[in-house]
Amino acid sequence: VLLPSGVEATSIHITGDLALLGSMPYGSGGSLLLFDVSDPLDIEQIGKMPLTVSDVVIQDNIAYVLSRTPGETLTTIDVSDMFAPVIMGTVSLPGTPEDSDYGRYRPLSILEDTVLIAQKKAGLQIVNAVDSKHLQLLGDYNEFLNAIDVAVVGETSYVLDKASGRLRIYDSSDPALPVEVGSYAVVGSQVAVQGTYAYVGGNDLRILDVSDPAHPAAVGIFPERIGSFDIAGDYIYATSPNFR
């Protein structure tokens, strides 16, 4: 699928037959694009919503969209019917576009009913999403000088900290007070975790074995520049300026 000229893909998330792709033009405005991916060889666009998207994650038929409208906002969207998505709730976030550097990093992840948002200089924002129609900003965790992305698996959080040039791994059993348990020196703009492997995308795609969070180890590399990516089953769906 090729996007129109002048439009940058910022994020992608796959669940079942639905793919959500966030886009941001180099000018103003933006879109959340919906695709039917039931046939990977014949992907069809089925919808479009007017949101300038930095990141999107789907959990239990609810899409959590981080956008600029024009301030920084977290929006929940019911996608149980992928042909008729419905906006449920929104919450405004602190920080500025310069804090979060929209269009370069995808900083959103979910831990049960808590949404974690890496906002660079604004720290790690924590949102209560128990009620998807009434989101509540709980506070922030400001240890990170430059938190650009976060992924969560179980009670473990993986934060890309640009200031230290490391993937930092945290015990997040208490989401409001994460405890660092390990780290690995790697440069990238996005992290995703599946099973016991962490994938860090940037100038290439690095694959780390994180079965022991205290001692992560590199096990592979895909030498292509990666814009945004998501993992579904045995496939990695990625955007890249090289894939044209």
C-alpha positions in Angstrom: 0.0 0.0 0.0 1.5 3.3 -1.1 0.5 6.5 0.8 -0.2 9.8 -1.1 2.8 12.0 -1.9 3.6 14.3 1.1 2.2 12.0 3.7 4.3 10.2 6.3 3.2 7.0 8.0 3.8 7.3 11.8 2.4 4.1 13.3 0.7 0.8 12.5 -1.2 -1.7 14.6 -2.7 -5.0 13.5 -5.5 -7.0 15.2 -7.3 -9.8 13.5 -8.4 -8.6 10.0 -8.0 -4.9 10.9 -4.9 -2.7 10.5 -4.8 0.9 11.7 -2.2 3.1 10.2 -1.5 6.6 11.5 -0.3 9.2 9.1 0.9 12.8 9.2 1.3 15.1 6.2 4.3 17.3 6.0 1.9 20.3 6.1 -1.2 20.3 8.4 -3.9 17.8 9.3 -3.6 14.0 9.3 -5.5 10.8 9.1 -6.1 7.5 10.9 -6.4 5.0 8.0 -8.3 1.6 8.4 -7.4 -1.4 6.3 -8.9 -4.9 5.8 -5.8 -7.2 5.9 -7.8 -10.5 5.8 -5.8 -11.2 2.6 -2.2 -10.0 3.0 -1.8 -10.0 -0.8 -4.9 -7.8 -1.4 -5.0 -5.2 1.4 -8.0 -2.8 1.1 -8.5 0.6 2.7 -12.0 0.6 4.4 -12.0 3.9 6.4 -10.4 7.2 7.3 -10.6 9.4 10.4 -9.3 13.0 10.5 -6.7 12.7 13.3 -3.0 13.7 13.2 -1.6 10.5 14.6 1.6 9.8 16.4 0.8 6.3 17.6 -2.1 3.8 17.8 -2.6 0.6 19.8 -5.6 -1.7 19.8 -6.7 -3.8 22.8 -10.1 -5.6 23.2 -11.6 -3.9 20.2 -10.6 -0.4 21.5 -8.1 1.7 19.6 -6.0 4.1 21.7 -4.8 6.9 19.5 -2.2 9.5 20.4 -2.7 12.6 18.3 -2.3 16.4 18.1 -5.6 18.2 17.8 -3.8 20.8 18.0 -2.8 20.0 21.6 -1.6 16.5 22.6 -4.6 14.2 23.1 -5.3 10.5 23.9 -8.5 9.3 22.1 -10.3 6.0 22.5 -12.2 4.5 19.5 -14.5 1.5 19.4 -13.4 -0.6 16.4 -15.5 -3.7 17.2 -17.1 -3.0 13.8 -14.1 -2.2 11.7 -16.3 -0.7 9.0 -17.9 1.8 11.5 -15.5 3.0 14.1 -16.9 5.2 16.9 -14.9 7.7 19.1 -15.5 7.0 22.8 -13.5 9.4 24.9 -10.5 11.8 25.0 -8.1 13.3 27.5 -5.6 16.1 27.1 -2.0 15.5 27.9 0.7 17.9 29.3 3.7 18.7 27.2 4.3 20.3 23.8 4.9 18.9 20.3 8.6 19.6 21.0 8.5 17.4 24.1 7.0 14.4 22.2 8.5 15.1 18.7 5.4 13.9 16.8 5.9 12.1 13.6 9.2 10.6 14.5 8.5 8.2 17.4 5.5 6.0 18.5 5.4 6.2 22.3 2.2 4.5 23.4 1.7 1.2 25.2 -1.0 -0.4 27.5 -0.6 -2.3 30.8 -4.0 -3.8 31.7 -6.2 -0.8 32.2 -3.3 1.7 32.3 -1.9 3.6 29.3 1.8 4.5 29.3 2.9 7.3 27.0 6.6 8.2 26.4 6.7 11.9 25.9 10.4 12.6 25.7 11.2 15.6 27.9 7.7 15.5 29.5 8.5 12.0 30.9 6.3 8.9 31.0 2.7 9.9 31.2 0.3 7.5 33.0 -3.5 7.4 32.1 -6.2 5.4 33.8 -8.3 3.7 31.1 -10.6 1.5 33.2 -13.5 3.5 31.7 -12.6 4.0 28.0 -15.2 6.8 27.7 -13.8 8.7 30.7 -10.0 8.6 30.6 -8.1 10.0 33.6 -4.6 11.4 33.7 -3.0 9.9 36.8 0.4 11.6 36.6 3.9 11.2 35.2 7.3 9.5 35.8 10.1 12.0 35.0 13.2 9.9 35.4 13.7 9.7 31.6 15.5 12.6 30.0 14.3 11.6 26.6 11.8 8.7 26.6 10.8 8.1 23.0 8.9 4.8 23.1 7.5 2.2 25.5 6.3 -1.4 25.1 4.7 -3.5 27.8 4.4 -7.3 28.2 2.8 -8.6 31.4 4.3 -6.5 34.2 7.5 -5.6 32.3 8.0 -2.3 30.5 10.6 -1.6 27.8 11.5 2.0 27.4 13.7 3.5 24.7 15.7 6.3 26.4 17.4 8.4 23.7 19.4 10.4 26.2 21.3 7.3 27.4 21.1 5.5 24.1 19.7 2.4 25.8 16.6 0.1 26.0 15.7 0.2 29.7 13.7 -2.6 31.2 11.4 -2.1 34.2 9.3 -4.1 36.6 6.0 -2.3 36.3 3.9 -4.4 38.7 3.1 -1.0 40.2 2.6 1.2 37.0 3.0 4.4 39.0 6.4 3.4 40.3 8.4 1.3 37.8 11.7 -0.3 38.9 14.6 -0.7 36.5 15.9 -4.3 36.2 18.1 -4.2 33.2 19.2 -2.3 30.0 20.9 -2.7 26.7 22.8 -0.1 24.6 20.9 0.3 21.3 19.9 3.2 19.1 16.3 3.2 17.6 13.0 5.0 17.5 10.5 2.2 18.3 10.4 -0.9 20.4 8.0 -3.9 20.2 8.1 -7.1 22.3 6.7 -10.5 21.4 7.4 -13.6 23.5 11.0 -13.4 24.8 12.2 -11.1 22.0 12.4 -7.3 21.8 12.5 -5.6 18.4 14.1 -2.2 18.1 13.5 -0.3 14.8 15.4 2.7 13.5 18.2 2.8 11.0 17.8 -1.0 11.0 15.8 -3.6 13.0 17.6 -5.1 16.0 16.4 -8.2 17.7 17.2 -8.8 21.4 16.6 -11.9 23.5 15.0 -10.6 26.7 14.1 -13.9 28.3 16.3 -12.7 31.2 15.4 -9.0 31.6 18.5 -8.3 33.7 20.8 -9.5 30.8 19.3 -8.8 27.4 21.4 -10.0 24.4 21.4 -9.3 20.7 20.5 -12.2 18.4 19.7 -10.7 15.0 19.5 -7.7 12.7 17.5 -6.7 9.6 19.7 -4.1 7.7 16.9 -1.8 6.4 15.8 1.6 7.7 12.5 1.1 9.6 9.9 3.9 10.1 7.2 2.2 12.1 6.3 -1.5 12.5 4.1 -4.0 14.2 4.2 -7.8 14.7 1.3 -10.2 14.1 1.9 -13.9 14.2 4.9 -14.8 12.1 4.9 -11.5 10.2 6.4 -8.0 10.8 4.4 -5.2 9.1 6.8 -2.2 8.6 6.9 1.2 6.9 10.2 2.3 5.4 11.4 5.0 3.0 13.3 2.1 1.4 10.2 0.1 0.6 9.2 1.8 -2.7 
